[in-house]
Structure formats: C-alpha cells, structure tokens
Amino acid sequence: MTGRPGSSRVAALAAAGIALGCHGGASDADLAEPIEIAAPGDRLDERTDDKPGFLAALTPKQTADIPAPYTSAAASLVVKLGDAVVAGQVVARLDDRQLRQELDAGRAQLRTAQAAVIQAQVDKRGAEIVFAREKAAEAAGVGSRADLATASQAVARATAAITFARATADERATRLAQLQAHLSEMTLASPIAGNVALIYAQDGARVEEGHPVLRVISGGVYVKFAIPADKAGSVKPGDLVDLRLDRRPELLAARVDHVAPELDGVAQMIIADAELVNPPPDLQPGTVGRILPHPGRPAAARPPK
C-alpha cells in the first residue's frame, strides 16, 4: 500500500531541518558521513594481563612483626635495618618512665593496704576484749544485755573490716604484679632468628599499643602467585613450573606446593605457592616475576622430607 505523498515530503523536510540545526553550515558531504560508534565489546578490560604466566612474588618463609605491647612516648631501637638477630635478642626498648611512676605509686598503695589489715586486726582484738568483759559482767548480773549486744556487733564489724582490708591489699598486690610484668615487656626481643627486614617506628618516635615496631624474616624464600579465575585448574600441587624474575635473565625451577581451594572474591584470583628447586643464595624477598606453567609436564614426585 502506497503512503500519502504529502506526508513523505513533510517527513523528509523535518529530517533535513534537524540535521541542519545540529550541524550548522555543514556541507552535504559532511552530512552524509556516517558516525562510527565503538561496540561495547571493543573496549579493553583494564584487568586484562597480556603477559604470559601468572603474577608471582618471592615471600620470606618466616616473618615476625614485633608489636609494642603498650603505648610509649618513645622507642629506642638497638638494631638497624638488615642486622642479623638471634631468637630472644633485644631489638628495642620502650620508654618506661610513666610505668615506673605507676609502679612506685602501686607499691605505696600496697603498703597502705597492708597497714589497714594490721589496724583492722588490732581493732578486732580490742573488740573481743570488750566483748569478753561484757559477757562476764552480764553473767555476774552486773552488766546489761544491751552492752553485750553492742560489744558483739563491734567484734563483727572488726571481722568485716579485716576481710575488706585483706581484699584491698590483694587487689593492689595483683595490680603491682601486672605493672611489674608490663615493665619487663617494655623490652622487645625477637621471637625468631633472622634479619631485620623492616622498621616501622623511627628511633625515638612515639609508638601506639599493638602497632608493629619492626619485622624480622628468616628461612629463605618461597614463591606466592595468583592464578586468574579463567585459568583455574591449570596447575596443581606437585607440578613443576618455571619462574622468571624481574631483572634476572635465567629461569628458576619451582614445584607447586599448595593451591587454595576457593577463589578470592575481591581479586578474582586463586592464591597458590611453590617451593623453589635449588634456589640461588642471593634471592631477595619482595622480588616479583611470572610463574610459567608447563601444561604437558606431569606432576613430579615430592622429595622425602
């Protein structure tokens, strides 16, 4: 069925007017040029990694962060970055002047509480003497029952005072023991033998309770790497892989040790680690590189431990 000619001409004129209004004085050739719109699939995914293999980093086998047990006005370091330390070696001392003042006050409070116990015991002996006298007087018919009851109440109050004084003394003794334990903890020692790898607090700076002061590492390095979600299952424990480290020309051999059973929800990666085979002695923790799997290579038998 053919449309009306008048309607066709109106539609054509309207389309031409819109085009002229948008382009101003553009020529007919400009109006005829098509506009290309990139399809959504042509956009690059920023997370795409076009390098071969999986991102990896050398990680120390043993790491110990040594925290400050209490807030201190200053930390005095006795080691430097890279120093070798043994287990139990003192690595830093925290300013303990305020703690020592609290210790002195705690000792004085404990002495006061102990004196209160002695005083309560003396008061009780006095109350018992009065009670015995009133009891004898009441038995002889020369005393009153009211005086005997008052003396009995005095003995009970003195007994309660002894209990309270002893509890106060025990509480202050416990507090004093805690302060003494805290004082010993103001000297920080390394829990492992190794090397000082990181110093968080500068010498003489304030440190907060629970914050690390320095880090000690030891035991060599192993490889930690991340497997993208779409490559899940490409390596498994026991597989032999190659490791290419940055600024190192030769490939290193490694054996996959563990592969996480689940995907990290944020990174969309599977975390795995591998043990280096005959690693050179000059490897530095923190060095990054790429794990290069061998799809056709069978898993190697683990050496006996």
C-alpha positions in Angstrom: 0.0 0.0 0.0 1.4 3.4 -1.0 1.6 6.2 1.6 0.5 9.8 1.0 3.0 12.0 -0.9 2.4 15.0 1.3 3.3 13.0 4.4 6.5 11.7 2.8 7.6 15.3 1.9 6.9 16.6 5.4 9.0 13.8 7.0 11.9 14.4 4.6 11.9 18.2 5.3 11.7 17.6 9.1 14.7 15.2 8.9 16.7 17.8 6.9 15.8 20.6 9.3 17.0 18.6 12.3 20.3 17.7 10.5 20.9 21.4 9.6 20.1 22.5 13.0 22.6 20.1 14.5 25.5 20.8 12.0 25.0 24.5 11.3 26.6 25.3 8.0 28.0 21.9 7.2 28.2 20.7 3.7 26.2 17.9 2.1 29.3 15.7 2.2 29.7 16.3 5.9 26.0 15.4 6.5 26.4 12.2 4.5 29.4 11.0 6.5 28.4 8.2 8.9 29.2 8.3 12.6 31.1 5.3 13.9 30.2 4.1 17.4 32.5 1.6 19.1 30.8 -1.6 20.2 31.0 -2.4 23.9 32.9 -5.5 23.2 35.8 -3.4 21.7 36.6 -1.8 25.0 39.7 -3.0 26.7 39.4 -4.7 30.1 41.7 -2.9 32.4 42.2 -6.0 34.4 43.4 -8.0 31.4 47.0 -9.1 31.8 48.5 -10.0 28.4 51.9 -11.2 29.8 52.4 -15.0 29.8 52.1 -16.9 33.1 50.9 -15.8 36.5 52.0 -12.9 38.6 54.3 -14.1 41.4 56.4 -12.7 44.2 59.2 -14.1 46.5 58.0 -14.3 50.1 60.0 -15.0 53.2 59.3 -18.3 54.8 59.3 -16.9 58.3 58.0 -13.5 59.2 57.7 -12.0 62.7 56.2 -8.5 63.3 57.2 -7.3 66.8 54.5 -5.1 68.2 54.5 -2.6 71.0 52.6 -4.1 73.9 51.7 -0.7 75.3 51.7 2.9 74.1 55.0 4.5 74.8 56.3 8.1 74.4 59.4 6.9 72.6 61.0 3.7 71.2 64.8 3.2 71.3 66.0 0.8 68.6 69.1 -1.2 69.3 69.3 -2.8 65.8 69.5 -1.4 62.3 67.9 -2.5 59.0 69.5 -5.7 57.8 71.1 -6.7 61.1 71.2 -10.4 61.9 69.5 -11.3 65.2 69.1 -14.4 67.2 65.9 -15.6 69.0 65.5 -13.7 72.2 67.8 -10.9 71.3 66.7 -7.4 72.5 65.9 -5.3 69.4 64.2 -2.3 71.0 63.3 -0.7 74.4 60.2 1.4 75.0 60.2 4.5 77.3 59.1 3.2 80.7 59.3 6.3 82.8 55.5 6.6 83.2 55.2 2.9 84.0 57.9 3.2 86.7 56.0 6.1 88.3 52.9 3.9 88.3 54.9 1.1 90.0 56.1 3.5 92.7 52.5 4.6 93.4 51.4 1.0 93.4 54.0 0.0 95.9 52.9 2.8 98.2 49.2 1.9 97.8 50.0 -1.8 98.7 51.9 -0.7 101.9 48.8 1.4 102.9 46.5 -1.6 102.3 48.7 -3.9 104.3 48.8 -1.4 107.2 45.0 -1.2 107.1 44.9 -5.0 107.5 47.1 -4.8 110.6 44.9 -1.9 112.0 41.8 -4.0 111.5 43.3 -6.9 113.3 44.2 -4.7 116.3 40.6 -3.3 116.3 39.2 -6.8 116.4 41.4 -7.8 119.3 40.2 -4.8 121.2 36.6 -5.5 120.4 37.0 -9.1 121.5 38.4 -8.0 124.9 35.4 -5.7 125.4 33.0 -8.4 124.4 34.6 -10.9 126.9 34.3 -8.3 129.7 30.6 -7.5 128.9 29.8 -11.2 128.7 31.3 -11.8 132.1 29.5 -8.8 133.6 26.2 -9.9 132.2 26.7 -13.4 133.6 27.5 -12.0 137.0 24.4 -9.9 136.9 26.2 -6.6 136.9 26.0 -5.9 133.1 23.3 -5.3 130.6 22.2 -7.3 127.6 22.4 -4.1 125.5 26.0 -3.6 126.3 26.7 -7.2 125.5 25.0 -6.9 122.1 26.9 -3.7 121.3 30.2 -5.4 122.1 29.2 -8.4 119.9 28.4 -6.0 117.0 31.8 -4.4 117.4 33.5 -7.8 117.0 31.5 -8.5 113.8 32.4 -5.1 112.4 36.1 -5.6 113.1 36.0 -9.0 111.4 34.4 -7.5 108.3 37.0 -4.7 108.3 39.8 -7.3 108.3 38.1 -9.1 105.3 37.8 -5.8 103.4 41.3 -4.7 104.2 42.8 -8.0 103.0 40.8 -7.9 99.8 42.0 -4.4 99.1 45.6 -5.5 99.8 45.2 -8.5 97.4 43.8 -6.3 94.7 46.7 -3.8 94.9 49.2 -6.7 95.0 47.8 -8.1 91.8 47.9 -4.7 90.2 51.5 -4.3 91.3 52.4 -7.7 89.8 50.7 -6.6 86.5 52.8 -3.4 86.4 56.0 -5.3 87.0 55.1 -7.7 84.2 54.4 -4.8 81.9 57.8 -3.3 82.8 59.5 -6.5 81.6 57.5 -6.3 78.3 58.8 -2.8 77.6 62.0 -4.5 76.4 61.2 -6.0 73.0 63.0 -9.2 71.8 63.0 -11.0 68.5 60.9 -14.3 68.6 62.9 -15.8 65.8 66.5 -15.8 64.4 66.8 -13.9 61.2 67.4 -10.4 59.8 65.7 -7.1 60.4 63.7 -6.6 57.2 61.5 -3.6 58.1 61.5 -0.8 60.7 58.1 0.7 61.2 58.9 3.2 64.1 61.8 5.6 63.8 64.2 5.7 66.7 62.9 8.0 69.4 59.4 8.2 67.9 56.1 7.5 69.8 54.6 4.1 69.3 51.0 3.0 69.9 49.8 -0.1 71.7 49.5 -3.1 69.2 51.3 -1.3 66.4 54.4 -3.1 65.0 57.8 -1.7 65.7 59.9 -3.8 63.3 59.9 -7.0 61.3 62.3 -9.9 61.3 62.4 -12.5 58.5 64.3 -15.8 58.1 64.2 -19.2 56.5 64.8 -18.2 52.9 62.0 -17.5 50.4 59.2 -19.3 48.6 57.0 -18.2 45.7 53.5 -17.0 46.1 51.5 -16.5 42.9 48.0 -15.7 41.8 46.0 -17.7 39.2 43.2 -15.9 37.3 39.8 -17.3 37.6 39.7 -18.4 33.9 42.9 -20.4 34.4 41.7 -22.4 37.4 42.9 -25.9 37.3 45.9 -25.1 35.1 48.3 -26.0 37.9 48.0 -28.4 40.8 50.2 -29.4 43.8 53.3 -31.3 42.7 53.5 -29.6 39.2 56.9 -28.3 38.1 56.9 -24.8 36.8 59.4 -22.1 35.8 59.8 -18.8 37.5 61.0 -15.7 35.6 62.1 -13.0 38.0 62.4 -9.3 37.1 66.0 -8.2 36.3 67.2 -11.8 36.3 67.9 -13.5 32.9 67.8 -17.2 33.9 64.7 -19.2 34.6 64.3 -20.8 38.1 62.5 -24.1 38.7 59.8 -24.5 41.3 57.4 -27.1 42.5 53.8 -26.1 43.3 53.2 -26.8 47.0 49.6 -25.6 47.7 46.7 -24.2 45.7 43.8 -22.5 47.5 40.5 -24.4 47.2 38.5 -21.3 46.7 38.5 -18.1 44.6 39.3 -14.8 46.3 36.0 -12.9 45.9 37.6 -9.5 45.6 40.7 -10.2 43.5 39.0 -13.0 41.5 42.3 -14.9 41.8 43.3 -18.3 43.3 46.3 -17.9 45.6 49.0 -20.6 45.4 52.6 -21.1 46.5 55.5 -23.1 45.2 58.9 -24.2 46.6 62.0 -23.3 44.7 64.2 -26.1 43.4 67.9 -25.4 44.2 67.4 -21.7 44.6 70.4 -19.3 44.3 71.5 -17.8 47.6 71.1 -14.1 46.5 67.3 -14.1 46.1 65.6 -11.1 47.7 62.1 -11.3 49.3 59.7 -9.0 47.5 61.1 -9.6 44.0 58.3 -10.0 41.5 58.1 -12.2 38.4 56.0 -14.6 36.5 55.2 -18.3 37.0 55.3 -20.1 33.7 53.3 -23.4 33.8 54.0 -26.4 31.6 50.6 -27.9 30.6 52.1 -31.0 29.2 54.5 -31.8 32.0 53.3 -34.4 34.6 53.4 -33.7 38.3 56.7 -34.5 39.9 57.1 -36.8 42.9 57.7 -34.9 46.1 61.1 -35.4 47.7 61.1 -37.1 51.1 61.2 -34.7 54.0 
